[in-house]
Amino acid sequence: MNSKRIFILTLSVGTGHVRAAEVVQRALYDCIDPVEVRLLDALTVASSWFLALYVRPYWWMLRRAPRLWRWLFEQRQKNLHRATAPRWVFRRGCKKVLEQLKAYGPHLVIANEIGAVEIAALGKREGWFHAPILAVQTDFQTEPPWVQPEVDVYCVGSEEARSQLVSWGTSPNRIVVCGIPVDPVFSISQEKPELRRAVGLEAQRPVVLVMGGGMGPAPLDAIVKSLELCRLPLQVVAVAGHDRLIRQALEGLRGKVTLDLRVFGWTDTIPELMAVADLLVTKPGGLTTAEALCAGLPMVVTHPIPGPEERHVRYLLQQGVAVQARSLADIPRVVTEMLSKQETLAEMSRRQKEISRPDAAHAIAQVGQALLEKSTYIDLLAARPTRPGESTYLM
């Protein structure tokens, strides 16, 4: 039997999209046999001017002009814009992406970032490939540019996202609520005292995990310094991701704060770090919060990216799975209150486990398998001679 070829397209405007794509890739290998899966971050082959025109202004606005980004985001929502950039920007700036799609000849294309969906839709519209497109979302809310007529099925993170897509004209029959794809290892229960000792932490002292990376406006070094005001014997684990400047600033706090501080850059031990923590202080990105839900790790969400992450905050608060610190000054008070109420923490953890979807990636892979089977059936019908008056129409 010939392998089915699946092409996963993402854009690393944030590390969460790539991590989610990798999780989906592994799930596809688990669920479909035989299969060949290629994962491409479009930014690795895009033109330099595409990065300068499409990506860097976004990063600059998040860091330097968040109010401008909020205004642009709200205008896109209000006016139901169906594109984040003109088609020619993707056509010319991502030509190598389209060429790779054509050369690979996929049986299925999966796109898990808003720009990636626009590139995939353009490629199908203009004949670079003819396979079905599965759009996979990594947020609890969605945006109008996800709505592309070339997309066959959407896998979304919540019922709210489904309702939004339907309100913008997408057939509910083309939407599956699978959850945000995270590594199932986050949901595995572990003995916290033993795991803490294994990673060099004291078993009895509270552990606060601080995350946020360099994508948005979360000042991790200032957040860590603010935790001194908690007046608790905290052990703080801070993860800077790929941001070298943030990591250097965090490393510079050692010996200057009274906290027991451990600093990580990019690490693949996030499941273990979440397992040892009592509390997570984080910017509310879709993937990080979905991982925390699976881990049953109570959250303090702060410094959201204007627009999409502000809506994440509302979703998490409505679900009762997080508390918001509206400013840097609020963080010590909120953290102290949460750590002093063990029953509240336990109830929040229970609620997180209840609404989490650790099987989301495999559910997405099963949707992909169904699309492949339907596509194969259609191809067989198209190749089979039909008798006069016989229909090949499929529902």
C-alpha positions as a Markdown table, in Angstrom:
| # | Residue | x | y | z |
|---|---|---|---|---|
| 1 | Met | 0.0 | 0.0 | 0.0 |
| 2 | Asn | 1.3 | 3.4 | -0.9 |
| 3 | Ser | 1.9 | 5.9 | 1.9 |
| 4 | Lys | -0.4 | 8.9 | 2.1 |
| 5 | Arg | 1.5 | 12.2 | 2.0 |
| 6 | Ile | 0.5 | 14.9 | 4.5 |
| 7 | Phe | 2.0 | 18.4 | 4.4 |
| 8 | Ile | 1.8 | 20.4 | 7.7 |
| 9 | Leu | 2.2 | 24.1 | 7.1 |
| 10 | Thr | 2.9 | 26.5 | 10.0 |
| 11 | Leu | 4.4 | 30.0 | 10.7 |
| 12 | Ser | 6.7 | 30.5 | 13.6 |
| 13 | Val | 5.4 | 33.9 | 14.6 |
| 14 | Gly | 5.2 | 32.3 | 18.0 |
| 15 | Thr | 6.8 | 29.0 | 19.1 |
| 16 | Gly | 3.4 | 27.6 | 20.1 |
| 17 | His | 2.4 | 27.0 | 16.5 |
| 18 | Val | 5.5 | 25.0 | 15.7 |
| 19 | Arg | 5.1 | 22.9 | 18.9 |
| 20 | Ala | 1.5 | 22.2 | 18.1 |
| 21 | Ala | 2.4 | 21.2 | 14.6 |
| 22 | Glu | 5.0 | 18.8 | 15.9 |
| 23 | Val | 2.4 | 17.2 | 18.2 |
| 24 | Val | 0.0 | 16.8 | 15.4 |
| 25 | Gln | 2.7 | 15.3 | 13.2 |
| 26 | Arg | 3.4 | 12.6 | 15.9 |
| 27 | Ala | -0.3 | 11.9 | 16.3 |
| 28 | Leu | -0.6 | 11.4 | 12.5 |
| 29 | Tyr | 2.1 | 8.8 | 12.6 |
| 30 | Asp | 0.3 | 7.1 | 15.5 |
| 31 | Cys | -3.1 | 7.0 | 13.8 |
| 32 | Ile | -2.4 | 6.5 | 10.1 |
| 33 | Asp | -0.4 | 3.7 | 8.5 |
| 34 | Pro | 1.3 | 4.0 | 6.1 |
| 35 | Val | 1.8 | 7.8 | 6.1 |
| 36 | Glu | 4.5 | 10.3 | 5.3 |
| 37 | Val | 4.3 | 13.7 | 7.0 |
| 38 | Arg | 6.3 | 16.8 | 6.1 |
| 39 | Leu | 6.3 | 19.8 | 8.4 |
| 40 | Leu | 7.3 | 23.2 | 7.1 |
| 41 | Asp | 7.7 | 26.4 | 8.9 |
| 42 | Ala | 7.0 | 28.9 | 6.0 |
| 43 | Leu | 9.3 | 31.5 | 7.6 |
| 44 | Thr | 12.3 | 29.3 | 7.0 |
| 45 | Val | 11.9 | 29.6 | 3.2 |
| 46 | Ala | 10.0 | 32.8 | 2.8 |
| 47 | Ser | 11.6 | 35.8 | 1.1 |
| 48 | Ser | 13.5 | 38.2 | 3.3 |
| 49 | Trp | 11.3 | 41.1 | 2.3 |
| 50 | Phe | 8.2 | 39.0 | 3.4 |
| 51 | Leu | 9.7 | 38.7 | 6.9 |
| 52 | Ala | 10.4 | 42.5 | 6.9 |
| 53 | Leu | 6.9 | 43.3 | 5.6 |
| 54 | Tyr | 4.7 | 40.7 | 7.2 |
| 55 | Val | 6.3 | 39.4 | 10.4 |
| 56 | Arg | 8.7 | 42.0 | 11.9 |
| 57 | Pro | 6.0 | 44.8 | 12.1 |
| 58 | Tyr | 3.9 | 42.4 | 14.1 |
| 59 | Trp | 6.7 | 41.7 | 16.5 |
| 60 | Trp | 7.5 | 45.4 | 16.7 |
| 61 | Met | 4.0 | 46.4 | 17.5 |
| 62 | Leu | 3.7 | 43.8 | 20.3 |
| 63 | Arg | 6.8 | 45.1 | 22.0 |
| 64 | Arg | 6.6 | 48.9 | 21.1 |
| 65 | Ala | 3.1 | 49.8 | 20.1 |
| 66 | Pro | 0.6 | 47.3 | 21.6 |
| 67 | Arg | -2.3 | 49.8 | 21.4 |
| 68 | Leu | -1.7 | 50.1 | 17.6 |
| 69 | Trp | -1.9 | 46.3 | 17.3 |
| 70 | Arg | -5.1 | 46.2 | 19.4 |
| 71 | Trp | -6.7 | 48.8 | 17.1 |
| 72 | Leu | -5.7 | 46.8 | 14.0 |
| 73 | Phe | -7.0 | 43.6 | 15.5 |
| 74 | Glu | -10.3 | 45.2 | 16.4 |
| 75 | Gln | -10.7 | 46.6 | 13.0 |
| 76 | Arg | -10.1 | 43.2 | 11.4 |
| 77 | Gln | -12.8 | 41.7 | 13.7 |
| 78 | Lys | -15.2 | 44.6 | 13.2 |
| 79 | Asn | -15.0 | 44.7 | 9.4 |
| 80 | Leu | -14.7 | 41.0 | 9.0 |
| 81 | His | -11.5 | 41.2 | 7.0 |
| 82 | Arg | -10.8 | 37.9 | 5.3 |
| 83 | Ala | -7.0 | 38.4 | 4.9 |
| 84 | Thr | -4.1 | 39.5 | 7.0 |
| 85 | Ala | -2.3 | 40.7 | 4.0 |
| 86 | Pro | -2.9 | 41.1 | 0.2 |
| 87 | Arg | -2.7 | 37.9 | -1.7 |
| 88 | Trp | 0.3 | 39.1 | -3.7 |
| 89 | Val | 2.3 | 39.3 | -0.5 |
| 90 | Phe | 1.9 | 35.5 | 0.1 |
| 91 | Arg | 2.1 | 34.7 | -3.6 |
| 92 | Arg | 5.5 | 36.4 | -4.1 |
| 93 | Gly | 6.9 | 36.3 | -0.6 |
| 94 | Cys | 6.1 | 32.6 | -0.1 |
| 95 | Lys | 6.7 | 31.3 | -3.6 |
| 96 | Lys | 9.1 | 28.6 | -2.3 |
| 97 | Val | 6.4 | 27.4 | 0.0 |
| 98 | Leu | 4.0 | 26.9 | -2.9 |
| 99 | Glu | 6.8 | 25.2 | -4.9 |
| 100 | Gln | 7.4 | 22.7 | -2.1 |
| 101 | Leu | 3.7 | 22.0 | -1.9 |
| 102 | Lys | 3.5 | 21.3 | -5.6 |
| 103 | Ala | 6.7 | 19.1 | -5.6 |
| 104 | Tyr | 5.4 | 17.1 | -2.6 |
| 105 | Gly | 2.0 | 16.4 | -4.1 |
| 106 | Pro | 0.2 | 16.0 | -0.8 |
| 107 | His | -3.0 | 14.0 | -0.3 |
| 108 | Leu | -3.8 | 16.3 | 2.6 |
| 109 | Val | -2.6 | 19.8 | 3.7 |
| 110 | Ile | -2.9 | 20.8 | 7.4 |
| 111 | Ala | -2.4 | 24.5 | 8.3 |
| 112 | Asn | -2.3 | 25.6 | 11.9 |
| 113 | Glu | -1.6 | 29.3 | 11.8 |
| 114 | Ile | -3.7 | 32.1 | 10.3 |
| 115 | Gly | -1.1 | 33.1 | 7.7 |
| 116 | Ala | -0.4 | 29.4 | 6.9 |
| 117 | Val | -4.2 | 28.9 | 6.2 |
| 118 | Glu | -4.1 | 31.9 | 3.8 |
| 119 | Ile | -1.0 | 30.5 | 2.0 |
| 120 | Ala | -2.6 | 27.0 | 1.7 |
| 121 | Ala | -5.9 | 28.5 | 0.4 |
| 122 | Leu | -4.0 | 30.5 | -2.1 |
| 123 | Gly | -2.0 | 27.4 | -3.2 |
| 124 | Lys | -5.2 | 25.4 | -3.7 |
| 125 | Arg | -7.0 | 28.3 | -5.4 |
| 126 | Glu | -4.2 | 28.8 | -7.9 |
| 127 | Gly | -3.6 | 25.1 | -8.7 |
| 128 | Trp | -0.3 | 24.4 | -6.8 |
| 129 | Phe | -2.0 | 21.4 | -5.2 |
| 130 | His | -5.5 | 19.9 | -5.2 |
| 131 | Ala | -5.7 | 18.1 | -1.8 |
| 132 | Pro | -8.2 | 18.9 | 0.9 |
| 133 | Ile | -7.2 | 21.4 | 3.6 |
| 134 | Leu | -7.6 | 20.9 | 7.3 |
| 135 | Ala | -7.3 | 24.1 | 9.3 |
| 136 | Val | -6.2 | 23.5 | 12.9 |
| 137 | Gln | -6.5 | 26.3 | 15.4 |
| 138 | Thr | -4.3 | 26.8 | 18.5 |
| 139 | Asp | -6.4 | 29.4 | 20.3 |
| 140 | Phe | -9.7 | 29.3 | 22.2 |
| 141 | Gln | -11.0 | 32.1 | 19.9 |
| 142 | Thr | -10.7 | 32.7 | 16.2 |
| 143 | Glu | -10.5 | 35.5 | 13.6 |
| 144 | Pro | -12.3 | 36.2 | 10.2 |
| 145 | Pro | -9.2 | 35.5 | 8.0 |
| 146 | Trp | -9.5 | 31.8 | 9.0 |
| 147 | Val | -12.6 | 31.7 | 6.9 |
| 148 | Gln | -11.4 | 30.5 | 3.4 |
| 149 | Pro | -13.6 | 28.7 | 0.9 |
| 150 | Glu | -10.8 | 26.3 | 0.1 |
| 151 | Val | -10.7 | 24.9 | 3.6 |
| 152 | Asp | -12.5 | 21.6 | 3.9 |
| 153 | Val | -12.6 | 21.1 | 7.7 |
| 154 | Tyr | -11.8 | 23.2 | 10.7 |
| 155 | Cys | -10.5 | 21.7 | 14.0 |
| 156 | Val | -11.1 | 24.4 | 16.7 |
| 157 | Gly | -10.1 | 24.8 | 20.3 |
| 158 | Ser | -13.5 | 25.6 | 21.8 |
| 159 | Glu | -17.3 | 25.9 | 21.3 |
| 160 | Glu | -16.8 | 29.7 | 21.2 |
| 161 | Ala | -14.5 | 29.4 | 18.2 |
| 162 | Arg | -17.0 | 27.2 | 16.5 |
| 163 | Ser | -19.8 | 29.7 | 17.1 |
| 164 | Gln | -17.6 | 32.5 | 15.7 |
| 165 | Leu | -16.8 | 30.6 | 12.5 |
| 166 | Val | -20.5 | 29.7 | 12.0 |
| 167 | Ser | -21.5 | 33.4 | 12.5 |
| 168 | Trp | -19.0 | 34.3 | 9.7 |
| 169 | Gly | -20.6 | 31.9 | 7.2 |
| 170 | Thr | -18.8 | 28.6 | 7.8 |
| 171 | Ser | -21.0 | 25.5 | 7.7 |
| 172 | Pro | -21.2 | 23.9 | 11.2 |
| 173 | Asn | -20.8 | 20.5 | 9.4 |
| 174 | Arg | -17.3 | 21.5 | 8.5 |
| 175 | Ile | -16.2 | 22.4 | 12.1 |
| 176 | Val | -15.0 | 19.9 | 14.7 |
| 177 | Val | -14.3 | 20.9 | 18.3 |
| 178 | Cys | -11.1 | 19.0 | 19.1 |
| 179 | Gly | -9.3 | 21.3 | 21.5 |
| 180 | Ile | -5.9 | 22.7 | 21.2 |
| 181 | Pro | -3.3 | 20.1 | 20.2 |
| 182 | Val | -0.8 | 19.5 | 23.1 |
| 183 | Asp | 1.5 | 16.7 | 24.0 |
| 184 | Pro | -0.6 | 14.1 | 26.0 |
| 185 | Val | 2.3 | 13.8 | 28.4 |
| 186 | Phe | 1.1 | 17.0 | 30.2 |
| 187 | Ser | -1.9 | 15.0 | 31.5 |
| 188 | Ile | 0.1 | 12.2 | 33.1 |
| 189 | Ser | -0.1 | 12.4 | 36.9 |
| 190 | Gln | 3.3 | 12.4 | 38.7 |
| 191 | Glu | 4.3 | 12.3 | 42.3 |
| 192 | Lys | 5.2 | 16.0 | 43.0 |
| 193 | Pro | 7.6 | 15.5 | 46.0 |
| 194 | Glu | 9.7 | 12.9 | 44.2 |
| 195 | Leu | 9.8 | 14.8 | 40.9 |
| 196 | Arg | 10.8 | 18.0 | 42.8 |
| 197 | Arg | 13.8 | 16.3 | 44.4 |
| 198 | Ala | 14.8 | 14.8 | 41.0 |
| 199 | Val | 15.0 | 18.3 | 39.5 |
| 200 | Gly | 16.8 | 19.8 | 42.5 |
| 201 | Leu | 13.9 | 21.5 | 44.2 |
| 202 | Glu | 12.8 | 21.3 | 47.9 |
| 203 | Ala | 9.7 | 19.1 | 48.3 |
| 204 | Gln | 7.8 | 21.2 | 50.8 |
| 205 | Arg | 8.4 | 24.8 | 49.6 |
| 206 | Pro | 5.9 | 26.3 | 47.1 |
| 207 | Val | 7.1 | 26.5 | 43.4 |
| 208 | Val | 6.0 | 29.2 | 41.0 |
| 209 | Leu | 6.6 | 28.7 | 37.3 |
| 210 | Val | 6.9 | 31.9 | 35.3 |
| 211 | Met | 6.6 | 31.8 | 31.5 |
| 212 | Gly | 5.9 | 34.1 | 28.7 |
| 213 | Gly | 8.8 | 34.2 | 26.3 |
| 214 | Gly | 9.8 | 37.1 | 24.2 |
| 215 | Met | 6.9 | 37.3 | 21.7 |
| 216 | Gly | 4.7 | 39.6 | 23.7 |
| 217 | Pro | 4.7 | 42.3 | 26.3 |
| 218 | Ala | 5.4 | 40.1 | 29.4 |
| 219 | Pro | 8.5 | 41.4 | 31.3 |
| 220 | Leu | 9.6 | 38.2 | 32.9 |
| 221 | Asp | 12.4 | 39.7 | 34.9 |
| 222 | Ala | 10.1 | 42.3 | 36.4 |
| 223 | Ile | 7.5 | 39.6 | 37.2 |
| 224 | Val | 10.2 | 37.6 | 39.0 |
| 225 | Lys | 11.4 | 40.6 | 41.0 |
| 226 | Ser | 7.8 | 41.4 | 42.0 |
| 227 | Leu | 7.4 | 37.9 | 43.5 |
| 228 | Glu | 9.8 | 39.0 | 46.3 |
| 229 | Leu | 6.9 | 41.0 | 47.7 |
| 230 | Cys | 5.0 | 37.8 | 48.4 |
| 231 | Arg | 7.0 | 37.3 | 51.5 |
| 232 | Leu | 6.8 | 33.5 | 51.0 |
| 233 | Pro | 9.7 | 31.0 | 50.7 |
| 234 | Leu | 9.2 | 30.7 | 47.0 |
| 235 | Gln | 11.1 | 28.6 | 44.6 |
| 236 | Val | 10.8 | 30.3 | 41.2 |
| 237 | Val | 11.4 | 28.6 | 37.9 |
| 238 | Ala | 11.5 | 31.0 | 35.0 |
| 239 | Val | 11.5 | 30.0 | 31.3 |
| 240 | Ala | 12.7 | 32.6 | 28.8 |
| 241 | Gly | 12.3 | 30.5 | 25.6 |
| 242 | His | 14.3 | 31.7 | 22.7 |
| 243 | Asp | 14.7 | 35.3 | 24.0 |
| 244 | Arg | 18.3 | 35.7 | 24.9 |
| 245 | Leu | 17.9 | 39.2 | 26.3 |
| 246 | Ile | 15.2 | 38.1 | 28.7 |
| 247 | Arg | 17.3 | 35.1 | 29.8 |
| 248 | Gln | 20.3 | 37.3 | 30.4 |
| 249 | Ala | 18.1 | 39.7 | 32.5 |
| 250 | Leu | 16.7 | 36.7 | 34.5 |
| 251 | Glu | 20.2 | 35.3 | 35.1 |
| 252 | Gly | 21.3 | 38.7 | 36.3 |
| 253 | Leu | 18.7 | 38.5 | 39.1 |
| 254 | Arg | 20.6 | 35.7 | 40.8 |
| 255 | Gly | 22.0 | 36.9 | 44.0 |
| 256 | Lys | 20.0 | 40.1 | 43.8 |
| 257 | Val | 16.7 | 38.7 | 44.8 |
| 258 | Thr | 15.9 | 36.6 | 47.9 |
| 259 | Leu | 14.0 | 34.1 | 45.9 |
| 260 | Asp | 15.4 | 30.6 | 45.1 |
| 261 | Leu | 15.5 | 31.2 | 41.3 |
| 262 | Arg | 16.2 | 28.7 | 38.5 |
| 263 | Val | 16.3 | 30.0 | 34.9 |
| 264 | Phe | 15.8 | 28.1 | 31.7 |
| 265 | Gly | 16.0 | 29.2 | 28.0 |
| 266 | Trp | 14.4 | 27.0 | 25.4 |
| 267 | Thr | 13.7 | 23.6 | 27.0 |
| 268 | Asp | 11.8 | 20.5 | 26.2 |
| 269 | Thr | 11.1 | 19.8 | 29.9 |
| 270 | Ile | 8.0 | 22.0 | 30.2 |
| 271 | Pro | 5.8 | 19.0 | 31.2 |
| 272 | Glu | 8.1 | 18.2 | 34.1 |
| 273 | Leu | 8.3 | 21.9 | 35.1 |
| 274 | Met | 4.5 | 22.2 | 35.1 |
| 275 | Ala | 4.3 | 18.9 | 37.1 |
| 276 | Val | 6.5 | 20.3 | 39.9 |
| 277 | Ala | 4.8 | 23.7 | 40.1 |
| 278 | Asp | 2.0 | 24.8 | 42.4 |
| 279 | Leu | 1.2 | 27.9 | 40.3 |
| 280 | Leu | 1.9 | 29.2 | 36.8 |
| 281 | Val | 2.3 | 32.9 | 36.1 |
| 282 | Thr | 2.1 | 33.4 | 32.3 |
| 283 | Lys | 1.1 | 35.4 | 29.4 |
| 284 | Pro | -2.1 | 33.7 | 28.2 |
| 285 | Gly | -1.0 | 32.1 | 24.9 |
| 286 | Gly | -3.2 | 29.4 | 23.5 |
| 287 | Leu | -0.8 | 26.5 | 23.7 |
| 288 | Thr | 0.7 | 27.3 | 27.1 |
| 289 | Thr | -2.7 | 27.7 | 28.7 |
| 290 | Ala | -3.9 | 24.5 | 27.1 |
| 291 | Glu | -0.9 | 22.6 | 28.4 |
| 292 | Ala | -1.5 | 24.0 | 31.9 |
| 293 | Leu | -5.2 | 22.8 | 31.7 |
| 294 | Cys | -4.0 | 19.3 | 30.9 |
| 295 | Ala | -1.5 | 19.4 | 33.7 |
| 296 | Gly | -4.1 | 20.7 | 36.1 |
| 297 | Leu | -1.8 | 23.7 | 37.0 |
| 298 | Pro | -3.6 | 26.7 | 38.4 |
| 299 | Met | -2.8 | 29.9 | 36.5 |
| 300 | Val | -2.3 | 33.6 | 37.1 |
| 301 | Val | -2.6 | 35.2 | 33.6 |
| 302 | Thr | -1.0 | 38.6 | 33.0 |
| 303 | His | 0.3 | 40.9 | 30.3 |
| 304 | Pro | -1.9 | 39.4 | 27.4 |
| 305 | Ile | -1.1 | 40.3 | 23.8 |
| 306 | Pro | -3.7 | 43.0 | 22.9 |
| 307 | Gly | -6.7 | 41.5 | 21.1 |
| 308 | Pro | -6.5 | 37.7 | 20.9 |
| 309 | Glu | -5.0 | 37.0 | 24.3 |
| 310 | Glu | -7.2 | 39.4 | 26.0 |
| 311 | Arg | -10.1 | 37.3 | 24.7 |
| 312 | His | -8.2 | 34.2 | 26.1 |
| 313 | Val | -8.2 | 35.8 | 29.5 |
| 314 | Arg | -12.0 | 36.3 | 29.4 |
| 315 | Tyr | -12.5 | 32.7 | 28.3 |
| 316 | Leu | -10.2 | 31.3 | 31.1 |
| 317 | Leu | -11.9 | 33.4 | 33.7 |
| 318 | Gln | -15.3 | 32.4 | 32.6 |
| 319 | Gln | -14.3 | 28.8 | 32.8 |
| 320 | Gly | -12.9 | 29.3 | 36.4 |
| 321 | Val | -9.5 | 28.0 | 35.5 |
| 322 | Ala | -7.3 | 31.1 | 36.0 |
| 323 | Val | -7.1 | 34.4 | 37.9 |
| 324 | Gln | -6.0 | 37.6 | 36.3 |
| 325 | Ala | -3.3 | 40.0 | 37.5 |
| 326 | Arg | -4.1 | 43.2 | 35.7 |
| 327 | Ser | -0.8 | 44.8 | 36.3 |
| 328 | Leu | 2.7 | 44.1 | 37.5 |
| 329 | Ala | 1.8 | 45.4 | 41.0 |
| 330 | Asp | -1.1 | 43.0 | 41.3 |
| 331 | Ile | 1.0 | 39.9 | 40.8 |
| 332 | Pro | 2.4 | 39.5 | 44.4 |
| 333 | Arg | -1.0 | 40.0 | 45.9 |
| 334 | Val | -2.7 | 37.5 | 43.6 |
| 335 | Val | 0.0 | 34.9 | 43.9 |
| 336 | Thr | 0.0 | 35.2 | 47.7 |
| 337 | Glu | -3.8 | 34.8 | 47.9 |
| 338 | Met | -3.8 | 31.8 | 45.6 |
| 339 | Leu | -1.0 | 30.0 | 47.4 |
| 340 | Ser | -2.6 | 30.6 | 50.8 |
| 341 | Lys | -5.9 | 28.9 | 49.7 |
| 342 | Gln | -5.1 | 25.3 | 49.0 |
| 343 | Glu | -8.7 | 24.3 | 48.6 |
| 344 | Thr | -9.2 | 27.0 | 45.9 |
| 345 | Leu | -6.1 | 25.7 | 44.1 |
| 346 | Ala | -7.4 | 22.1 | 44.3 |
| 347 | Glu | -10.8 | 23.1 | 42.9 |
| 348 | Met | -9.2 | 25.1 | 40.1 |
| 349 | Ser | -7.0 | 22.1 | 39.2 |
| 350 | Arg | -10.0 | 19.8 | 39.2 |
| 351 | Arg | -11.9 | 22.2 | 36.9 |
| 352 | Gln | -8.9 | 22.4 | 34.6 |
| 353 | Lys | -8.7 | 18.7 | 34.2 |
| 354 | Glu | -12.4 | 18.6 | 33.6 |
| 355 | Ile | -12.3 | 20.9 | 30.6 |
| 356 | Ser | -8.9 | 19.9 | 29.2 |
| 357 | Arg | -8.5 | 17.9 | 26.0 |
| 358 | Pro | -5.3 | 16.0 | 26.2 |
| 359 | Asp | -6.4 | 13.8 | 23.3 |
| 360 | Ala | -6.9 | 16.8 | 20.9 |
| 361 | Ala | -3.9 | 15.9 | 18.6 |
| 362 | His | -5.2 | 12.4 | 18.1 |
| 363 | Ala | -8.7 | 13.7 | 17.5 |
| 364 | Ile | -7.3 | 16.0 | 14.8 |
| 365 | Ala | -5.3 | 13.1 | 13.3 |
| 366 | Gln | -8.6 | 11.1 | 13.1 |
| 367 | Val | -10.3 | 14.0 | 11.3 |
| 368 | Gly | -7.3 | 14.0 | 8.9 |
| 369 | Gln | -7.7 | 10.3 | 8.3 |
| 370 | Ala | -11.4 | 10.7 | 7.5 |
| 371 | Leu | -10.5 | 13.4 | 5.0 |
| 372 | Leu | -8.0 | 11.1 | 3.4 |
| 373 | Glu | -10.5 | 8.3 | 3.2 |
| 374 | Lys | -13.1 | 10.5 | 1.7 |
| 375 | Ser | -10.7 | 12.0 | -0.8 |
| 376 | Thr | -9.6 | 8.5 | -1.9 |
| 377 | Tyr | -13.2 | 7.4 | -2.3 |
| 378 | Ile | -13.9 | 10.4 | -4.5 |
| 379 | Asp | -10.8 | 9.7 | -6.6 |
| 380 | Leu | -12.0 | 6.1 | -7.1 |
| 381 | Leu | -15.4 | 7.2 | -8.2 |
| 382 | Ala | -13.9 | 9.7 | -10.6 |
| 383 | Ala | -11.7 | 7.0 | -12.1 |
| 384 | Arg | -14.6 | 4.5 | -12.4 |
| 385 | Pro | -16.7 | 4.6 | -15.6 |
| 386 | Thr | -20.3 | 5.5 | -14.8 |
| 387 | Arg | -23.4 | 4.2 | -16.4 |
| 388 | Pro | -25.8 | 6.7 | -18.1 |
| 389 | Gly | -27.8 | 8.5 | -15.5 |
| 390 | Glu | -25.6 | 7.4 | -12.6 |
| 391 | Ser | -24.5 | 10.1 | -10.1 |
| 392 | Thr | -21.2 | 10.3 | -8.3 |
| 393 | Tyr | -22.4 | 13.0 | -5.9 |
| 394 | Leu | -21.3 | 12.6 | -2.3 |
| 395 | Met | -22.5 | 14.1 | 0.9 |
